[in-house]
Amino acid sequence: MLRISEVLANPTGTDKGAEYVVIKNTDGAAISVSGYKIKNGGGKTIPVSGTIAPHGELKVMTGGVALKNTGDTLILLNPAGAQIDSFTYTTAADGVALQPAAFLTAEMKAELFEELATTSPAAGPLSGGAPASGGQVLIAIVSAAILALLAVWVVKQVKYDEIVNSPFAK
Protein backbone atom coordinates (compact mmCIF):
# COMPACT_ATOMS: atom_id res chain seq x y z
CA MET A 1 0.00 0.00 0.00
CA LEU A 2 1.29 3.46 -0.84
CA ARG A 3 0.83 6.37 1.58
CA ILE A 4 1.82 10.02 1.65
CA SER A 5 4.09 9.98 4.71
CA GLU A 6 5.66 13.44 4.74
CA VAL A 7 5.23 16.87 3.15
CA LEU A 8 7.57 19.85 3.22
CA ALA A 9 5.39 22.68 1.94
CA ASN A 10 7.35 25.58 3.48
CA PRO A 11 11.10 24.94 3.46
CA THR A 12 13.42 27.39 5.20
CA GLY A 13 14.42 30.08 2.72
CA THR A 14 13.18 29.95 -0.86
CA ASP A 15 10.35 27.48 -1.41
CA LYS A 16 10.95 27.00 -5.14
CA GLY A 17 12.80 23.77 -5.82
CA ALA A 18 12.93 22.69 -2.18
CA GLU A 19 9.35 21.53 -1.55
CA TYR A 20 8.70 17.79 -1.57
CA VAL A 21 6.25 14.97 -0.85
CA VAL A 22 7.39 11.58 0.47
CA ILE A 23 5.52 8.45 -0.59
CA LYS A 24 5.96 5.37 1.61
CA ASN A 25 5.49 1.77 0.51
CA THR A 26 4.00 -0.06 3.51
CA ASP A 27 4.00 -3.43 1.69
CA GLY A 28 6.60 -6.17 1.81
CA ALA A 29 7.11 -6.07 -1.98
CA ALA A 30 8.49 -3.39 -4.27
CA ILE A 31 5.90 -1.21 -6.05
CA SER A 32 6.38 0.60 -9.35
CA VAL A 33 4.99 4.13 -9.20
CA SER A 34 5.61 5.05 -12.83
CA GLY A 35 2.59 6.97 -14.10
CA TYR A 36 1.39 7.92 -10.61
CA LYS A 37 0.66 11.58 -9.85
CA ILE A 38 0.22 13.80 -6.82
CA LYS A 39 -2.59 16.32 -7.29
CA ASN A 40 -2.96 19.45 -5.16
CA GLY A 41 -6.22 21.22 -4.25
CA GLY A 42 -5.81 23.54 -7.24
CA GLY A 43 -5.83 20.58 -9.64
CA LYS A 44 -2.14 20.81 -10.57
CA THR A 45 -0.30 17.49 -10.75
CA ILE A 46 3.22 16.39 -9.91
CA PRO A 47 4.44 13.34 -11.87
CA VAL A 48 5.83 10.38 -9.92
CA SER A 49 8.08 7.69 -11.34
CA GLY A 50 10.35 4.90 -10.21
CA THR A 51 10.05 1.93 -7.92
CA ILE A 52 9.73 2.03 -4.14
CA ALA A 53 11.46 -0.80 -2.27
CA PRO A 54 9.54 -2.85 0.32
CA HIS A 55 8.85 -0.58 3.32
CA GLY A 56 10.86 2.10 1.52
CA GLU A 57 10.20 5.73 0.66
CA LEU A 58 10.44 7.94 -2.39
CA LYS A 59 10.98 11.69 -2.08
CA VAL A 60 9.16 13.50 -4.88
CA MET A 61 10.31 17.05 -5.51
CA THR A 62 7.39 19.26 -6.52
CA GLY A 63 9.28 21.06 -9.26
CA GLY A 64 7.16 23.82 -10.79
CA VAL A 65 4.09 23.01 -8.68
CA ALA A 66 4.13 25.14 -5.54
CA LEU A 67 2.59 23.78 -2.34
CA LYS A 68 0.53 26.24 -0.32
CA ASN A 69 1.99 27.33 3.00
CA THR A 70 -1.53 28.10 4.26
CA GLY A 71 -2.86 24.57 3.78
CA ASP A 72 -3.92 22.24 1.01
CA THR A 73 -5.00 18.69 0.22
CA LEU A 74 -2.61 16.46 -1.70
CA ILE A 75 -3.98 13.37 -3.42
CA LEU A 76 -1.92 10.41 -4.63
CA LEU A 77 -3.40 9.04 -7.88
CA ASN A 78 -2.53 5.78 -9.63
CA PRO A 79 -2.01 5.72 -13.43
CA ALA A 80 -5.77 5.15 -13.95
CA GLY A 81 -6.54 8.29 -11.93
CA ALA A 82 -7.95 6.49 -8.88
CA GLN A 83 -7.19 7.97 -5.47
CA ILE A 84 -4.70 5.88 -3.49
CA ASP A 85 -4.14 8.21 -0.52
CA SER A 86 -4.57 11.84 0.52
CA PHE A 87 -3.06 14.20 3.04
CA THR A 88 -4.61 17.47 4.22
CA TYR A 89 -2.70 20.09 6.16
CA THR A 90 -3.92 23.46 7.44
CA THR A 91 -0.69 25.38 7.76
CA ALA A 92 3.00 24.79 7.16
CA ALA A 93 5.51 26.30 9.57
CA ASP A 94 8.82 27.46 8.13
CA GLY A 95 11.15 24.47 7.70
CA VAL A 96 8.87 21.91 9.37
CA ALA A 97 8.06 18.68 7.52
CA LEU A 98 4.46 17.56 8.10
CA GLN A 99 3.46 13.95 8.73
CA PRO A 100 0.11 12.20 9.08
CA ALA A 101 -0.42 10.98 12.66
CA ALA A 102 -0.12 7.35 11.53
CA PHE A 103 3.55 7.95 10.65
CA LEU A 104 4.55 9.65 13.91
CA THR A 105 6.87 7.51 16.00
CA ALA A 106 6.08 6.82 19.65
CA GLU A 107 8.90 9.20 20.60
CA MET A 108 7.48 12.01 18.44
CA LYS A 109 3.99 11.46 19.91
CA ALA A 110 5.42 11.61 23.45
CA GLU A 111 7.24 14.87 22.65
CA LEU A 112 4.07 16.42 21.20
CA PHE A 113 2.01 15.30 24.20
CA GLU A 114 4.57 16.74 26.62
CA GLU A 115 4.63 20.05 24.74
CA LEU A 116 0.82 20.28 24.71
CA ALA A 117 0.57 19.32 28.39
CA THR A 118 3.02 22.00 29.50
CA THR A 119 1.89 24.81 27.20
CA SER A 120 -1.86 24.24 27.24
CA PRO A 121 -3.87 27.13 28.70
CA ALA A 122 -5.89 24.50 30.60
CA ALA A 123 -2.79 23.33 32.46
CA GLY A 124 -1.79 26.82 33.64
CA PRO A 125 -4.46 27.61 36.27
CA LEU A 126 -4.11 24.19 37.88
CA SER A 127 -0.38 24.14 38.40
CA GLY A 128 1.36 27.15 36.87
CA GLY A 129 1.86 25.58 33.45
CA ALA A 130 2.94 22.12 34.65
CA PRO A 131 0.85 19.07 33.75
CA ALA A 132 -2.08 18.51 36.09
CA SER A 133 -1.83 15.65 38.58
CA GLY A 134 -4.57 13.05 38.97
CA GLY A 135 -5.69 14.70 42.23
CA GLN A 136 -6.00 18.11 40.59
CA VAL A 137 -8.08 16.67 37.77
CA LEU A 138 -10.35 14.89 40.26
CA ILE A 139 -10.83 18.11 42.25
CA ALA A 140 -11.73 19.98 39.06
CA ILE A 141 -14.28 17.31 38.05
CA VAL A 142 -15.90 17.18 41.51
CA SER A 143 -16.04 20.99 41.65
CA ALA A 144 -17.73 21.13 38.25
CA ALA A 145 -20.27 18.48 39.32
CA ILE A 146 -21.11 20.37 42.53
CA LEU A 147 -21.58 23.62 40.61
CA ALA A 148 -23.84 21.86 38.10
CA LEU A 149 -26.00 20.38 40.90
CA LEU A 150 -26.20 23.77 42.62
CA ALA A 151 -27.33 25.38 39.36
CA VAL A 152 -30.07 22.75 38.90
CA TRP A 153 -31.28 23.26 42.49
CA VAL A 154 -31.41 27.07 42.03
CA VAL A 155 -33.41 26.75 38.80
CA LYS A 156 -35.87 24.36 40.44
CA GLN A 157 -36.21 26.64 43.49
CA VAL A 158 -36.90 29.67 41.29
CA LYS A 159 -39.53 27.73 39.33
CA TYR A 160 -41.19 26.57 42.63
CA ASP A 161 -41.23 30.12 44.01
CA GLU A 162 -42.75 31.44 40.79
CA ILE A 163 -45.58 28.88 40.99
CA VAL A 164 -46.27 29.29 44.74
CA ASN A 165 -46.04 33.09 44.71
CA SER A 166 -47.83 33.48 41.41
CA PRO A 167 -50.88 35.78 41.45
CA PHE A 168 -52.72 33.01 39.59
CA ALA A 169 -52.14 30.51 42.43
CA LYS A 170 -54.57 32.35 44.75
ZABA-856210 format. One line per 10 residues: their letters; for each residue x, y, z of N, C-alpha, C. Coordinates in Angstrom, 2 decimals. Atoms other than C-alpha are relative to their C-alpha. Last residue first. Layout:
<pts>
A) X,Y,Z,X,Y,Z,X,Y,Z ~ ...
</pts>
This chain:
<pts>
KAFPSNVIED) 0.95,-0.34,-1.06,-54.57,32.35,44.75,-1.40,-0.09,-0.43 ~ 0.14,1.12,-0.91,-52.14,30.51,42.43,-1.03,0.26,1.08 ~ 1.03,0.91,0.50,-52.72,33.01,39.59,-0.24,-1.17,0.98 ~ 1.32,-0.57,-0.28,-50.88,35.78,41.45,-1.13,-0.92,-0.46 ~ 0.66,-0.53,1.18,-47.83,33.48,41.41,-1.36,0.59,0.37 ~ 0.24,-1.44,-0.20,-46.04,33.09,44.71,-0.68,0.64,-1.18 ~ 0.63,-0.22,-1.30,-46.27,29.29,44.74,-0.39,1.46,0.19 ~ 1.32,0.66,0.00,-45.58,28.88,40.99,-0.74,0.32,1.30 ~ 0.86,-0.68,0.98,-42.75,31.44,40.79,-1.41,-0.58,0.02 ~ 0.41,-1.30,-0.56,-41.23,30.12,44.01,-0.93,0.73,-0.95
YKVQKVVWVA) 0.95,0.27,-1.09,-41.19,26.57,42.63,-0.54,1.31,0.58 ~ 1.25,0.43,0.63,-39.53,27.73,39.33,-1.08,-0.25,1.07 ~ 0.59,-1.19,0.62,-36.90,29.67,41.29,-1.33,-0.38,-0.64 ~ 0.51,-0.83,-1.08,-36.21,26.64,43.49,-0.70,1.24,-0.56 ~ 1.23,0.62,-0.51,-35.87,24.36,40.44,-0.64,0.86,1.10 ~ 1.03,-0.12,1.04,-33.41,26.75,38.80,-1.31,-0.60,0.49 ~ 0.43,-1.41,0.05,-31.41,27.07,42.03,-1.11,0.16,-1.03 ~ 0.81,-0.27,-1.19,-31.28,23.26,42.49,-0.54,1.43,-0.03 ~ 1.29,0.68,0.18,-30.07,22.75,38.90,-0.92,0.30,1.18 ~ 0.74,-0.74,1.03,-27.33,25.38,39.36,-1.38,-0.63,-0.23
LLALIAASVI) 0.47,-1.25,-0.62,-26.20,23.77,42.62,-0.84,0.81,-1.00 ~ 1.11,0.36,-0.88,-26.00,20.38,40.90,-0.60,1.23,0.68 ~ 1.13,0.37,0.86,-23.84,21.86,38.10,-1.23,-0.36,0.84 ~ 0.56,-1.23,0.57,-21.58,23.62,40.61,-1.21,-0.30,-0.89 ~ 0.70,-0.72,-1.08,-21.11,20.37,42.53,-0.64,1.27,-0.53 ~ 1.24,0.73,-0.28,-20.27,18.48,39.32,-0.81,0.70,1.08 ~ 0.93,-0.26,1.11,-17.73,21.13,38.25,-1.34,-0.69,0.24 ~ 0.45,-1.40,-0.10,-16.04,20.99,41.65,-1.02,0.32,-1.09 ~ 0.95,-0.05,-1.11,-15.90,17.18,41.51,-0.55,1.41,0.16 ~ 1.22,0.70,0.41,-14.28,17.31,38.05,-1.06,0.06,1.09
AILVQGGSAP) 0.67,-0.81,1.02,-11.73,19.98,39.06,-1.32,-0.65,-0.43 ~ 0.57,-1.18,-0.68,-10.83,18.11,42.25,-0.78,0.86,-1.00 ~ 1.15,0.47,-0.77,-10.35,14.89,40.26,-0.69,1.16,0.72 ~ 1.05,0.27,0.97,-8.08,16.67,37.77,-1.27,-0.45,0.72 ~ 0.50,-1.30,0.47,-6.00,18.11,40.59,-1.14,-0.18,-1.00 ~ 0.79,-0.62,-1.07,-5.69,14.70,42.23,-0.59,1.33,-0.43 ~ 1.29,0.69,-0.07,-4.57,13.05,38.97,-0.91,0.62,1.05 ~ -0.08,1.32,-0.61,-1.83,15.65,38.58,-1.39,-0.62,0.02 ~ 0.86,0.19,-1.17,-2.08,18.51,36.09,0.19,-1.41,0.55 ~ 1.13,0.91,0.21,0.85,19.07,33.75,-0.78,-0.22,1.29
AGGSLPGAAP) -0.44,1.39,-0.04,2.94,22.12,34.65,-1.20,-0.91,-0.25 ~ -0.56,0.40,1.29,1.86,25.58,33.45,0.49,-1.43,-0.02 ~ -1.01,-0.93,0.52,1.36,27.15,36.87,0.65,-0.45,-1.28 ~ -1.32,0.20,-0.60,-0.38,24.14,38.40,1.07,0.88,-0.63 ~ -0.08,1.08,-0.97,-4.11,24.19,37.88,1.35,-0.06,0.69 ~ 0.65,-0.34,-1.27,-4.46,27.61,36.27,0.13,-1.09,1.05 ~ -0.51,-1.14,-0.77,-1.79,26.82,33.64,-0.68,0.26,1.32 ~ -0.91,0.47,-1.04,-2.79,23.33,32.46,0.43,1.13,0.92 ~ 0.75,0.73,-1.03,-5.89,24.50,30.60,0.91,-0.47,1.12 ~ 0.59,-0.95,-0.93,-3.87,27.13,28.70,-0.76,-0.70,1.12
STTALEEFLE) 1.44,-0.15,0.14,-1.86,24.24,27.24,-0.53,1.02,0.99 ~ 0.30,-1.32,0.56,1.89,24.81,27.20,-1.48,0.26,-0.15 ~ -0.66,-1.07,-0.75,3.02,22.00,29.50,-0.33,1.38,-0.53 ~ 0.34,0.06,-1.42,0.57,19.32,28.39,0.61,1.17,0.77 ~ 1.39,-0.45,-0.18,0.82,20.28,24.71,-0.36,0.06,1.48 ~ 0.07,-1.43,0.36,4.63,20.05,24.74,-1.42,0.53,0.21 ~ -0.67,-0.76,-1.06,4.57,16.74,26.62,-0.09,1.50,-0.27 ~ 0.86,0.03,-1.17,2.01,15.30,24.20,0.59,0.84,1.13 ~ 1.14,-0.87,0.27,4.07,16.42,21.20,-0.93,0.06,1.21 ~ -0.48,-1.38,0.00,7.24,14.87,22.65,-1.15,0.98,-0.23
AKMEATLFAA) -0.26,-0.35,-1.40,5.42,11.61,23.45,0.48,1.44,0.12 ~ 1.29,-0.19,-0.66,3.99,11.46,19.91,0.19,0.42,1.45 ~ 0.53,-1.28,0.47,7.48,12.01,18.44,-1.34,0.29,0.66 ~ -0.80,-1.08,-0.59,8.90,9.20,20.60,-0.53,1.37,-0.41 ~ 0.42,-0.11,-1.40,6.08,6.82,19.65,0.75,1.14,0.69 ~ -0.55,1.03,-0.87,6.87,7.51,16.00,-0.50,0.21,1.42 ~ -0.77,-0.54,-1.12,4.55,9.65,13.91,0.51,-1.16,0.86 ~ -1.43,0.16,0.24,3.55,7.95,10.65,0.86,0.60,1.11 ~ -0.33,1.42,0.09,-0.12,7.35,11.53,1.50,-0.23,-0.17 ~ -0.17,0.56,-1.33,-0.42,10.98,12.66,0.42,-1.47,-0.04
PQLAVGDAAT) 1.28,0.49,-0.54,0.11,12.20,9.08,0.27,-0.69,1.35 ~ 0.24,1.43,0.12,3.46,13.95,8.73,-1.39,-0.33,0.49 ~ 1.27,0.45,-0.57,4.46,17.56,8.10,-0.17,-1.48,-0.24 ~ 0.62,1.03,0.83,8.06,18.68,7.52,-1.24,-0.51,0.73 ~ 0.51,1.16,-0.72,8.87,21.91,9.37,-0.69,-0.96,-0.97 ~ -1.00,1.04,-0.19,11.15,24.47,7.70,-0.47,-1.25,0.70 ~ -1.26,-0.14,0.73,8.82,27.46,8.13,0.98,-1.13,0.37 ~ -0.99,-0.86,-0.65,5.51,26.30,9.57,1.30,-0.04,-0.79 ~ -1.35,0.57,0.06,3.00,24.79,7.16,0.98,0.99,0.60 ~ -1.03,-1.03,0.07,-0.69,25.38,7.76,1.36,-0.68,0.02
TYTFSDIQAG) 0.63,-1.32,-0.12,-3.92,23.46,7.44,1.00,1.14,-0.05 ~ -0.65,-0.77,-1.05,-2.70,20.09,6.16,-0.60,1.41,0.00 ~ 0.45,-1.38,-0.12,-4.61,17.47,4.22,0.76,0.66,1.14 ~ -0.54,-0.62,-1.21,-3.06,14.20,3.04,-0.43,1.46,-0.02 ~ 0.05,-1.46,-0.02,-4.57,11.84,0.52,0.55,0.49,1.32 ~ -0.15,-0.58,-1.33,-4.14,8.21,-0.52,-0.15,1.51,-0.12 ~ -0.66,1.01,-0.81,-4.70,5.88,-3.49,0.10,0.48,1.45 ~ -0.66,-0.50,-1.20,-7.19,7.97,-5.47,0.55,-1.16,0.82 ~ 0.70,0.33,-1.23,-7.95,6.49,-8.88,0.81,0.48,1.21 ~ 0.64,-1.18,-0.57,-6.54,8.29,-11.93,-0.78,-0.25,1.28
APNLLILTDG) 1.38,-0.06,0.50,-5.77,5.15,-13.95,-0.76,1.20,0.55 ~ 0.03,-0.35,1.42,-2.01,5.72,-13.43,-1.41,0.08,-0.60 ~ -0.68,1.04,0.78,-2.53,5.78,-9.63,-0.10,0.37,-1.48 ~ 0.82,0.67,1.02,-3.40,9.04,-7.88,0.81,-1.07,-0.70 ~ -0.83,0.92,0.78,-1.92,10.41,-4.63,-0.92,-0.79,-0.92 ~ 0.61,1.29,0.30,-3.98,13.37,-3.42,0.96,-0.81,-0.85 ~ -0.77,0.68,1.03,-2.61,16.46,-1.70,-0.58,-1.40,-0.16 ~ 0.21,1.44,0.01,-5.00,18.69,0.22,0.78,-0.57,-1.17 ~ 0.43,0.57,1.28,-3.92,22.24,1.01,-0.31,-1.48,0.24 ~ 0.80,1.22,-0.05,-2.86,24.57,3.78,-0.47,-0.45,-1.37
TNKLAVGGTM) 1.19,-0.23,-0.82,-1.53,28.10,4.26,-0.94,-1.20,0.05 ~ -0.45,-0.06,-1.38,1.99,27.33,3.00,-1.19,0.12,0.96 ~ 0.45,-1.15,-0.78,0.53,26.24,-0.32,0.52,-0.09,1.43 ~ 0.92,0.43,-1.05,2.59,23.78,-2.34,-0.36,1.21,0.85 ~ -0.21,-0.51,-1.35,4.13,25.14,-5.54,-1.06,-0.55,0.95 ~ 1.29,-0.08,-0.69,4.09,23.01,-8.68,0.25,0.42,1.45 ~ 0.69,-1.27,0.27,7.16,23.82,-10.79,-1.35,0.13,0.69 ~ -0.35,-0.69,1.24,9.28,21.06,-9.26,-0.71,1.33,-0.14 ~ 1.19,-0.53,0.65,7.39,19.26,-6.52,0.29,0.77,-1.28 ~ -0.13,-1.46,0.01,10.31,17.05,-5.51,-1.15,0.58,-0.82
VKLEGHPAIT) 0.40,-0.59,1.28,9.16,13.50,-4.88,0.11,1.50,0.11 ~ 0.19,-1.45,-0.13,10.98,11.69,-2.08,-0.25,0.57,-1.38 ~ -0.44,-0.74,1.18,10.44,7.94,-2.39,-0.30,1.47,0.23 ~ 0.61,-1.31,0.28,10.20,5.73,0.66,0.59,0.60,-1.27 ~ -0.85,-1.13,0.33,10.86,2.10,1.52,-0.79,1.26,-0.28 ~ -0.07,-0.86,-1.19,8.85,-0.58,3.32,0.91,1.21,-0.21 ~ 0.89,0.40,-1.11,9.54,-2.85,0.32,0.28,0.84,1.25 ~ -0.37,1.27,-0.62,11.46,-0.80,-2.27,-0.99,-0.37,1.10 ~ -0.25,-0.18,-1.43,9.73,2.03,-4.14,0.23,-1.39,0.60 ~ 0.45,1.14,-0.78,10.05,1.93,-7.92,0.37,0.23,1.45
GSVPITKGGG) -0.99,0.82,-0.70,10.35,4.90,-10.21,-0.63,-1.18,0.68 ~ -0.52,1.14,0.76,8.08,7.69,-11.34,1.03,-0.74,0.84 ~ -0.78,0.89,-0.86,5.83,10.38,-9.92,0.49,-1.14,-0.87 ~ -0.23,1.38,0.46,4.44,13.34,-11.87,0.88,-0.77,0.98 ~ -1.44,0.21,-0.07,3.22,16.39,-9.91,0.23,-1.45,-0.44 ~ -0.54,1.32,-0.31,-0.30,17.49,-10.75,1.52,-0.01,-0.05 ~ -1.30,0.19,0.65,-2.14,20.81,-10.57,0.58,-1.33,0.44 ~ 0.10,0.84,1.19,-5.83,20.58,-9.64,1.31,-0.21,-0.74 ~ 0.23,-0.84,1.17,-5.81,23.54,-7.24,-0.09,-0.79,-1.29 ~ 1.38,-0.49,-0.03,-6.22,21.22,-4.25,-0.35,0.88,-1.18
NKIKYGSVSI) 0.29,-0.92,-1.10,-2.96,19.45,-5.16,-1.45,0.49,-0.11 ~ 0.81,-1.15,0.40,-2.59,16.32,-7.29,-0.24,0.88,1.22 ~ 0.48,-0.64,-1.22,0.22,13.80,-6.82,-0.73,1.25,-0.45 ~ -0.04,-1.46,-0.10,0.66,11.58,-9.85,-0.43,0.42,1.40 ~ 0.75,-0.56,-1.12,1.39,7.92,-10.61,0.15,1.52,-0.01 ~ 1.33,-0.41,0.44,2.59,6.97,-14.10,-0.88,0.53,1.12 ~ -0.05,-0.69,1.29,5.61,5.05,-12.83,-1.43,0.28,-0.46 ~ 0.88,-1.16,-0.06,4.99,4.13,-9.20,0.05,0.81,-1.29 ~ -0.32,-0.97,1.04,6.38,0.60,-9.35,-1.01,1.14,0.07 ~ 1.13,-0.49,0.79,5.90,-1.21,-6.05,0.51,1.03,-1.00
AAGDTNKIVV) -0.26,-1.25,0.71,8.49,-3.39,-4.27,-1.23,0.39,-0.84 ~ -0.51,0.19,1.37,7.11,-6.07,-1.98,0.20,1.37,-0.65 ~ -1.23,0.76,-0.03,6.60,-6.17,1.81,0.58,-0.28,-1.37 ~ 0.05,1.42,0.33,4.00,-3.43,1.69,1.38,-0.65,0.10 ~ 0.19,0.74,-1.25,4.00,-0.06,3.51,-0.06,-1.51,-0.23 ~ 0.53,1.32,0.36,5.49,1.77,0.51,-0.10,-0.80,1.30 ~ -0.52,1.19,-0.68,5.96,5.37,1.61,-0.72,-1.25,-0.50 ~ 0.95,1.10,0.13,5.52,8.45,-0.59,0.64,-1.23,0.62 ~ -0.58,1.34,-0.13,7.39,11.58,0.47,-1.12,-1.03,-0.07 ~ 0.98,0.93,-0.57,6.25,14.97,-0.85,0.69,-1.36,0.06
YEAGKDTGTP) 0.07,1.41,0.41,8.70,17.79,-1.57,-1.14,-0.71,0.70 ~ 1.18,0.65,-0.54,9.35,21.53,-1.55,-0.04,-1.45,-0.48 ~ -0.34,0.69,-1.24,12.93,22.69,-2.18,-1.20,-0.71,0.63 ~ -1.01,1.03,0.18,12.80,23.77,-5.82,0.34,-0.78,1.26 ~ -0.13,0.56,1.34,10.95,27.00,-5.14,1.17,-0.98,-0.08 ~ 0.80,1.22,0.16,10.35,27.48,-1.41,0.29,-0.70,-1.32 ~ 0.81,0.01,1.21,13.18,29.95,-0.86,-0.73,-1.34,-0.14 ~ -0.54,-0.73,1.15,14.42,30.08,2.72,-0.97,-0.04,-1.17 ~ -0.70,-1.21,-0.45,13.42,27.39,5.20,0.63,0.66,-1.22 ~ -1.40,0.16,-0.42,11.10,24.94,3.46,0.59,1.33,0.47
NALVESIRLM) -0.56,-1.32,-0.29,7.35,25.58,3.48,1.43,-0.17,0.49 ~ 0.66,-1.01,0.83,5.39,22.68,1.94,0.62,1.38,0.18 ~ -0.69,-1.24,-0.36,7.57,19.85,3.22,-0.53,1.07,-0.94 ~ 0.12,-1.12,0.93,5.23,16.87,3.15,0.81,1.16,0.54 ~ -0.63,-1.25,-0.43,5.66,13.44,4.74,-0.15,1.05,-1.09 ~ -0.50,0.07,-1.37,4.09,9.98,4.71,0.64,1.28,0.49 ~ -0.75,-1.25,-0.11,1.82,10.02,1.65,0.45,0.07,1.45 ~ 0.54,-1.07,-0.85,0.83,6.37,1.58,0.87,1.24,-0.13 ~ -0.76,-1.25,0.07,1.29,3.46,-0.84,-0.70,1.07,0.83 ~ 0.85,-1.18,0.00,0.00,0.00,0.00,0.90,1.24,0.00
</pts>
